[in-house]
Amino acid sequence: MAYIQDIATHEGEQVTINGWLYNRRSSGKIHFLQVRDGSGFIQAVMSKATVGEEAFTQADHLSQETSLSVTGTVRADARARGGYEIDVISLEVHHEAHDFPITPKEHGVDFLLDRRHLWIRTPRQQAILRVRHEVINAVRDFFNQRDFILCDTPIFTPAACEGTTNLFPVQYFEDTTAYLTQSGQLYNEANAMALGRVYCFGPTFRAEKSKTRRHLTEFWMVEPEMAYANLEDVIELAEGLVEYVVGRALDRRAAELNVLERDTTRLEKVKAPFPRLSYDEAARILIDKGLPFQHGTDLGGTDETVLSDLYDRPVCVHRYPAAVKAFYMKPDPAQPDKALGVDVLAPEGYGEIIGGGERVADYDLLVQRIEEHKLPREAFEWYLDLRKYGSVPHAGFGMGIERVVGWICGLEHVRETIPYPRMLYRLYP
């Protein structure tokens, strides 16, 4: 058995490909079978003179997604997809598919999402998921090479990380309500106090009733946290991560980006350092451009797009008003009404891909912030312990995988960046 992705190493050899029929056309006494095996696509050329009348006739009416095995000799052909074809000597059909619902014609998005379990078999969706795979591997390699320790954090949590309005409650045995995590950050702060430099990487959940092209209710996030670190350390780490991930995708997934017709010249410009804007500078730009932006409020999607369109690479917007940031964000000693936080905005209208900053390290201030945000102090006693026993300056961020994949692939909506998207009105399949 051989895999299509390795077919170049088998030129002139007889191999068997186990896969599915993607497409078929015939020309007299020759069938041209487009076969996929999950690792790629290849054309299998089936001649009646070679395989005989019975096998040739069997292939006459095979339809899309029929599972089969083709055995034949690998031959180089510059005209072929991938540069190789297989001259078939035998064919084995495992299961005949009939009336596969996703055809080359146009389908509506709802139709395709209802059949997402089948839609992911198509070349475009396969390309996206391969880029996602590369992004995830690149993230892990980036942190592992820098001696960050992977620490898993809970999916069930007793309280909110960023307020209680966008949590999914879960019945936790008889008398207790738990919540699906919004972020692993708070637990990761504890991990950093033990191990210095850590990261968690897993699913997170936001019950925001948002229907924008940038939002999912279930998404994956990588969150590094560093002891003895400040806002500048966060920005430098974020710049390095984004540059590394984009570079890996360009280097190793050029074929997939080509399938997606992505203009990679835009991605090639993603080099650190990134331009930086203070929140006040960003607000002035938006107001000067005539946008209905109110100074002191958080940036909206349109605001992020306008700002990011000014640059050919991501831009770091820092020092937002403390009032619009989470309770754990440290105030800037030079401007106490500002938080020592940063958002990294991707270019081409893709918005925030990273958010983070320096954390409150002072016990009394953290108690005050918990009370101001009307959060249940008893749920945060363990978190307050971190400020009682050897508190240090520390900082970190979260990067959303789906938004990064959507940007790198040049997609219109993040729903294609994850195998089975969960959105406001989508919980199937």
N, C-alpha and C positions, 0 to 999 in steps of 0.2 A: 504494500500500500504506500502511496505517496500523497503529499499535500500539494495543492496547486501553488501555494506561495514558495515552495521549494523546487518547482518544476525545472528551473534552469540547471539544477545540479543533476538532472536525470536525462539530459539530451542524448538521444540515441538508445536509451534503455526502454525496456518494456515495464510499464507501471500499471497499477490499478488505482483509480480515483473513485472514492466513495462519496456520493453527494446527491444533489437534486438537479432536476432539469429546469433551467431558467428560461430557455427559449429554444425553439426548433424551427428550422426551415429546410426545405428539400429542393434538390435540383436534379430531376431525372433519377439516376441511380445512386445518388449521394444524399445522405442526411448530414446536416450541420447542427450538431447538438451543443448548445451553450450550457455548460455544466458549472455549478458552483458547489463548493464543499465547506464554506465557512471561512476559508483562508483566502479565497480568491475565485476568479472566473476563468474558464478556459474553453476553447472550442474543440470538440471531439468530432472528427470527420469520419463518417461511417459509410463505407462503400459496399454496395450489394455484392460486388465481385469478391470482396474479402470476407464478409461475414456470412454470406449465404442468404437465400431467399427467406427462410423462416425468421431469422433474427432481424433482417432488414424490414420485413413486414411488421414485426412486433413493434418496431420503433416508429411506424407510420403515424400512429395516432396518439403517441404519448403527449400528455399535456403538462403545463407548467406546474412545478413542484412535485412531480413524480420522483420518488426516491430510487436511485439506481447506482450501479457500479459499472464503470467503463474500464476496459483493459486495452492497452494499445501501446504503440511506440511514440515516444516524445520526439517531436520534430521542430526545429527552429523555423520561424516564419516571421519576417519583419512586419508583414501586414497584419498579423494576428494581434489580438488584445493580449498584452503581456509578452509578446514576441515568440510564443510557442503554441503549437497545436498537438493533438494526439490523433494518430491514425489508429482507429478502433479495430481490434480483432475479435472482441466479444463484448456483449452487453448483458447485464443481469438487472432485471427490474424487481425492486423490493416491494413497492406499493404504488399503485397508480392513483394519482390525484385527479380529481375532476372538478372543473368549474372553480378554479382558484379565484377568489373574489377581487384580488388586486391585480389589475391588468395595466398595460402601458398607457391606457387612456387616462384622462384627468379624473381625479376623485376629489370630493370635498373633504375638508379637514376632519369633520366629525365622523364621516364614513371611515377614514383611515385610522383615527384614534380609537374607534370602536373595534377595529381589527389590528390594533397595535402589535399584538402577538404575531401577526402575519406580516405587517408592514415592515418590521425590522429585518425581513429577509431581502429587501430590495437593495440595490447597489448604493443608493444615496444614504439610506439609513445605516447600512453596514459601515460606510465610510465615516459617518458621524460617530458611531459607537467605537470605531477603532481610534479615532482622534481622542475620544474621551479616555479610552484605555491608556493612550500615550500620556495624556495630561496627568492622570492619576499616578502612573509609574514615575513620571518626571517629578511630581511633587514629593513622592516618597524618597526618591533618589536625592533630591536637593537637600532635604532635611537629614537624611541618614548620613550623607557625605559630610555634613557639618556637625555630626555627633549629637543631634537632637534625639531624644528618647521618645519613642511612640508610647503613649499612655492612653488606654481606652477610658472613656468617661461614660457615665450612665445615660441610658435612653429614658428611663423613668426618673423623674426628679420630683422633689417635694415642693418646689416653688419656682417662680419665674426668674429668668436671668435678666430680662429687659422689660419688665412690666407684665401684667396679668391679662391684658386684653386680647392677646393673640396666641393663647395657649390651647392645646388640645387636652382636655381632662380625660383621665382614664380611671375606671374603678379599680382600686388596688386592694383586693380582698374585701372584707365586709364593710368596714367603717372608714376607710381611708381613700382619699382622692389623690392620685398622682397626676403628673403632667408629662407629656412627651417633650423631650428637650428642645429648647430653642438654640442651645449652644452648649458646648462642653467647657466653655471658658472658666467658669468659677471653679470647677473641679481641677481644671488644668493649672490654675494658679496654685492650688495646693500641691499639685504634682511638681511644679517648678520649684517650690520651696524645698522639695525633697531631692530633686534630680538636676536642678539648674536650668537646663534647656530641654523643653519637651514639646511634643505636638500630639494632638488628637485628630482623628480623621474618621468621620462617620456621618450617618444621616441626622438631619435636624428638621424640625417641624415648626411651621408658623401658620397660625390660624387666621391670618389676615384675609379679609374678604376682598381680595384684589384680583382683577382680571387682566392685568397688564402683561405685555409680552415678556417681561423680566421676572415674573413671579411664579413660583410653584409652592405648594403647601408642604411638600416633602422634598428635600434637596440635600446634597452632600457638601460638607464644609471641612476644610483643613484649618486647624487653629494652633499656631505655635505660641508658646508663652516662654518668657525669659526672665529669670531673676537677675537683679542688678542691671536693669535695662531701662531706657527712657524712650521718648517719642522719636528721637533721631535714630536710635537703633531699630525701631519698628519700621521706619520709612526705608532705611537702607536694606533691611531684610526683605521687605515687600518688593522693592525694586529688583533685587537679585532674583527672587522667586519668579516674578512675572517674566523677566528677561529669559531665565533658564527654561521655563515651561514653553514659552513661545518658540524659543530656539530649538527645543527638542521636537516640537510638532513640525516645524519647517524641515528639520533634518531627517526625521524618520517617517513622516506621514505625508510626504510630498504627493504621492500617488492618490491618497484619499482627498487631499485638498484640491487636487486637479479634478477629481470626480465631482467635487462640490463647486467647481468653477470659482474658487476663492482667489481673489487678487492678493497674492502673497507679497507683493511689493510693499503693501501697507504694513504687513507684519514684520518685514525685514527691518523696519525702522524702529522697532521696539528695543531700544538700548538704554540702559541706565547711564547716568542719573535721569530721572523724570523731572519735568518742570513742576514747580510748587507754587501754590496760591494759598494765601491765608483766606479764611472765610470772609473777612471784611473785603479783601481784594476781589474775591469771587462775587460778592454781593454787589459791589460797585459796577463790575462788568455787566452783570445781569440787568441792573437798573438802568445803566447807560444805554443798553441795547433795547430798552423799552419793554422788557418783560414785566409781567405783573408780580414781581417778586417783592416780598416784605422782609426787610432786614430783621434778623432775629429768629426767622423760621428756618426749618430744615430745607435742604435742596430737594426739589421734585425731579421727576424723570426728565422733563423738558429742560429744566435748569442744568442738569448734569450733561445733557446732550449738547447744549449751547456751549458750555465751558469746554467740554472735551473736543469739540469741533475746532477749537483754536489751536490744537496741537496735533502733531503726527505720531504721538506716542501717549501712553497714559499720563495723567496729571494727578498730582497729590494735593488735595484740598485739606488744610489743617486748621486747627483751633476754631472749631464750631462753638456756638453759644452753649455753655454748660447746660442750660435749661432744656435743650433739645436732645441731649445725649443721656446715656444710661447712668444709673446711680453710681456705678463703680468707676467712672471716668475721672481722672485726677484734674482738678482745676489748674490752670496756668498761674504760677505764683506772680508773674508779671501782669497778668490780666485775669483776676479771679472769676470774672464772668465768662471766661473762655475755658474750654476743656482741651487737655493735651491729647487730642485725638486726630486721626487722619482717615480720609476716605480716598481710595485710589480709583479714579474714573477711567474706564477704557475708552479709546477713541472710537470713531465711527458710530457714535450714538448708542453704545452698549452700556453706559452708565457704571455704577459702582460695582466693582469686583472684589474689593478689599475694604474692610473697615476695622479700625483698631486704635490702639493708643496706650498711654500710660495709665496704670490703675491707681486708685486711692490706696495709699499704704498706711495712712494714719487711722487708728482705731476710732477716735472720737468723731472724726469727720465722716467716716464710713457709717457709723451709727446714725449720725445726723442725716446723711443722704438716704439711708433706708427709711427713716421716718418721713422725710420729705416726700418720698415716692409712695408712701402709704403701703409699704411691703411688710409682711409678717416677720417681725424680728426673730421669732423662735425658729423659723425655717432657715435663718442665716447665722445661727450661733456658731456653727462649725466654720463658716466663712470668716466670721469675725475673729475666730481663734488665730487665723493666719496673721492678724495684725497684733495679736497679743504675745506670740511666741516667735520672736526673731523676724519681725517685719522688715522688708527691704523694698527699695524701688523695683518695680517690675512692670513688664509691658508685653503686649502681644497683639495679634489680630486674627481675623477670620477671613478666608477666601472661599467664595462660592464656586464650586466646580462647574455647575451648569452654566453660569454666566460666562465663565472663562471659555468653556467649550463653545458656547454660542458665538462669542466674539471671534475666536480663532477660526471657526468654521464659516463665519459670515452668515449666520442664520437669522431669520426674521423673528423667531420665537424660541424660548428655552424649552418648550415642550418636546422638541426633537432631540434634546441633548441627553436624555435619560431614557433607559429602556421603557419604563412604564410611568409616565408622568401623572402626578396627582395635583389637580387644580381645583378651584372653587366648585366647579360642577362636573368634575371628572374623577371617579373612583373605580372605573372599569376600563379595561380588563385588569 
